[in-house]
């Protein structure tokens, strides 16, 4: 089974956690979009009613508008019932690396406002230690970004400025991303605290202790892993 089929299985399985009347965080990326599409079909069929979505990126907002999902904001609904989103890596404690698509700032804002964060992934995203296969996306303001790269180097990372063709990649917030390769990370919570202490770093892609559920699709089918 190809990767897209696995992503579809995971996304559609998780979409069934959504119930009528919920405020739903709509994740970004190639796996979460399958959940968003499934939610849209359930709205069209009448299986779901009175749903409002909070998109985690401009791309997700555009997709939700095209699919006909009514949207709202955190100003109107500061508590989100459930968010379904993807991840680049998931460790055994459900800590995550996110931000491969550059949307981790908005994704984290919505995740922190959510009663329940459900992560959808194919089984290639499960790792024993974060950083094993993915660098940490670190969103930085354009001013002085070179000093943030030097700070990441002082912590043991090899940072690379993310590019979009010949120009630096620009996030929805107008910032840049340094992809910081730390290798396998023994203590992701401690590293998260170090990154959060630095002026100029807007947000990082470590999501510590936020996910309650992980829906994983693999050759043997879909597994629903629960925290605890």
C-alpha positions as CSV (number, residue, x, y, z in Angstrom):
1,X,0.0,0.0,0.0
2,X,1.4,3.4,-0.9
3,X,2.0,6.2,1.5
4,X,-0.9,8.3,0.3
5,X,-3.3,5.5,0.9
6,X,-2.0,5.1,4.4
7,X,-2.4,8.8,5.1
8,X,-6.0,8.6,3.8
9,X,-6.8,5.7,6.1
10,X,-5.4,7.5,9.2
11,X,-7.0,10.8,8.4
12,X,-10.5,9.4,7.7
13,X,-10.3,7.2,10.8
14,X,-9.6,10.2,13.0
15,X,-12.4,12.3,11.3
16,X,-14.9,9.9,12.8
17,X,-14.0,11.3,16.3
18,X,-15.7,14.5,15.3
19,X,-19.3,14.9,16.6
20,X,-22.0,17.4,15.7
21,X,-21.8,20.7,17.5
22,X,-18.0,20.6,17.9
23,X,-15.4,23.3,17.3
24,X,-12.7,21.5,15.2
25,X,-9.1,22.4,14.7
26,X,-8.3,21.6,11.1
27,X,-4.7,20.6,10.7
28,X,-2.2,21.3,7.9
29,X,-0.4,18.9,5.6
30,X,-0.8,15.9,3.5
31,X,-2.3,13.6,6.1
32,X,-4.6,16.0,7.9
33,X,-6.2,17.1,4.6
34,X,-7.8,13.7,4.4
35,X,-9.5,14.2,7.7
36,X,-10.7,17.7,6.6
37,X,-12.1,16.2,3.4
38,X,-13.9,13.5,5.3
39,X,-15.4,16.1,7.7
40,X,-16.6,18.0,4.6
41,X,-18.3,14.9,3.2
42,X,-20.0,14.2,6.5
43,X,-21.4,17.8,6.6
44,X,-22.7,17.5,3.0
45,X,-24.4,14.2,3.8
46,X,-26.0,15.5,7.0
47,X,-24.1,13.0,9.2
48,X,-22.5,16.0,10.9
49,X,-24.2,19.3,11.7
50,X,-23.3,22.6,13.4
51,X,-19.5,22.1,12.9
52,X,-17.1,25.1,13.0
53,X,-13.5,24.7,11.9
54,X,-10.4,26.6,13.1
55,X,-7.8,26.3,10.4
56,X,-4.1,26.0,11.3
57,X,-2.7,27.6,8.2
58,X,-3.8,29.8,5.2
59,X,-3.6,26.7,3.0
60,X,-6.0,24.8,5.3
61,X,-8.3,27.8,5.4
62,X,-8.4,27.9,1.6
63,X,-9.1,24.2,1.4
64,X,-11.9,24.4,4.0
65,X,-13.6,27.2,2.2
66,X,-13.4,25.3,-1.0
67,X,-14.9,22.2,0.7
68,X,-17.7,24.2,2.3
69,X,-16.7,23.8,6.0
70,X,-17.9,26.8,8.1
71,X,-15.0,28.4,9.8
72,X,-14.6,30.4,13.0
73,X,-11.7,32.0,15.0
74,X,-10.2,31.5,18.4
75,X,-11.5,35.0,19.3
76,X,-15.0,33.7,18.9
77,X,-14.4,30.2,20.2
78,X,-11.3,30.2,22.4
79,X,-11.7,26.5,23.3
80,X,-11.5,23.9,20.6
81,X,-13.1,20.5,21.2
82,X,-10.8,18.5,19.0
83,X,-7.9,19.1,16.6
84,X,-6.8,16.6,14.0
85,X,-3.3,17.2,12.7
86,X,-0.3,15.5,11.3
87,X,3.3,15.1,12.5
88,X,6.7,14.6,11.1
89,X,7.9,12.4,14.0
90,X,6.1,10.8,17.0
91,X,8.0,9.3,19.9
92,X,6.7,6.6,22.4
93,X,5.6,9.4,24.8
94,X,3.6,11.1,22.0
95,X,6.0,14.0,21.8
96,X,6.2,15.3,18.3
97,X,8.2,17.2,15.7
98,X,6.0,19.2,13.5
99,X,6.5,22.0,11.0
100,X,7.6,20.3,7.8
101,X,5.1,22.5,6.0
102,X,6.1,25.5,8.0
103,X,2.8,25.9,9.8
104,X,3.8,24.9,13.3
105,X,3.3,28.3,15.0
106,X,-0.4,28.3,14.1
107,X,-0.7,24.6,14.7
108,X,0.7,25.0,18.2
109,X,-1.6,27.8,19.0
110,X,-4.6,25.7,18.0
111,X,-3.3,22.6,19.7
112,X,-2.8,24.5,23.0
113,X,-6.4,25.7,22.8
114,X,-7.7,22.2,22.2
115,X,-9.3,19.8,24.6
116,X,-8.1,16.9,22.5
117,X,-5.2,16.7,20.0
118,X,-5.4,13.7,17.7
119,X,-2.3,13.1,15.5
120,X,-2.7,11.2,12.2
121,X,0.3,9.6,10.6
122,X,1.6,6.7,8.6
123,X,3.8,4.3,10.5
124,X,7.0,5.7,9.1
125,X,6.6,8.7,11.4
126,X,7.0,6.6,14.6
127,X,10.5,6.9,16.1
128,X,12.2,5.9,19.3
129,X,13.8,9.3,19.8
130,X,12.8,12.6,18.2
131,X,15.3,14.0,15.7
132,X,16.1,10.6,14.4
133,X,14.9,11.4,10.9
134,X,13.8,15.0,11.0
135,X,15.3,18.4,11.8
136,X,13.4,20.7,14.2
137,X,11.8,23.6,12.3
138,X,12.6,26.8,14.2
139,X,10.6,29.9,13.2
140,X,12.6,33.1,13.6
141,X,11.9,36.7,12.8
142,X,13.8,38.0,9.7
143,X,15.8,40.6,11.7
144,X,19.0,39.0,13.1
145,X,18.1,35.5,12.0
146,X,21.8,34.8,11.6
147,X,22.3,35.2,15.4
148,X,19.5,32.6,16.0
149,X,21.4,30.2,13.6
150,X,24.5,30.8,15.7
151,X,22.6,30.1,18.9
152,X,21.3,26.8,17.5
153,X,24.8,25.8,16.6
154,X,25.9,26.6,20.2
155,X,23.3,24.0,21.3
156,X,24.7,21.4,19.0
157,X,22.5,21.7,15.9
158,X,23.3,22.1,12.3
159,X,20.8,24.8,11.1
160,X,19.8,25.4,7.5
161,X,17.8,28.3,6.3
162,X,14.7,26.9,4.6
163,X,14.4,28.2,1.0
164,X,11.6,28.5,-1.5
165,X,13.4,28.5,-4.8
166,X,15.9,31.3,-4.7
167,X,14.3,33.2,-1.8
168,X,14.0,32.3,1.9
169,X,10.8,30.4,2.8
170,X,8.2,32.8,4.4
171,X,5.7,31.5,6.9
172,X,2.1,32.6,7.2
173,X,3.3,35.0,9.9
174,X,6.0,36.5,7.6
175,X,8.9,34.8,9.3
176,X,11.7,32.5,8.3
177,X,12.5,28.9,9.3
178,X,15.8,27.4,10.3
179,X,15.7,23.6,10.1
180,X,17.9,22.6,13.0
181,X,19.3,19.1,12.8
182,X,20.2,18.0,16.4
183,X,20.3,14.3,15.6
184,X,18.5,12.1,18.1
185,X,17.3,14.2,21.1
186,X,17.7,12.6,24.5
187,X,15.6,15.2,26.3
188,X,13.2,17.0,24.0
189,X,11.5,18.9,26.9
190,X,14.7,20.4,28.0
191,X,15.6,21.4,24.5
192,X,12.2,23.0,24.0
193,X,12.8,25.2,27.1
194,X,16.2,26.3,25.7
195,X,14.6,27.3,22.4
196,X,11.8,29.1,24.2
197,X,14.3,31.2,26.2
198,X,15.8,32.9,23.1
199,X,14.6,36.2,21.8
200,X,14.0,36.1,18.1
201,X,12.8,32.5,18.1
202,X,9.1,32.8,17.5
203,X,8.3,29.1,17.8
204,X,9.8,25.7,17.4
205,X,8.5,22.4,16.1
206,X,8.7,20.4,19.3
207,X,5.2,19.6,20.6
208,X,5.7,18.2,24.1
209,X,2.9,16.6,26.1
210,X,0.1,17.8,23.9
211,X,-1.2,14.8,21.9
212,X,-3.7,12.5,23.6
213,X,-4.3,10.2,20.6
214,X,-2.2,9.0,17.7
215,X,-3.9,7.3,14.7
216,X,-1.3,5.3,12.7
217,X,-1.9,3.6,9.4
218,X,0.4,0.8,8.3
219,X,0.5,-2.4,6.3
220,X,-1.5,-4.2,9.0
221,X,-4.2,-1.6,9.1
222,X,-5.1,1.4,11.4
223,X,-4.1,1.5,15.0
224,X,-5.5,4.0,17.5
225,X,-2.9,4.6,20.2
226,X,-4.0,6.4,23.4
227,X,-1.9,8.2,26.0
228,X,-1.6,6.0,29.1
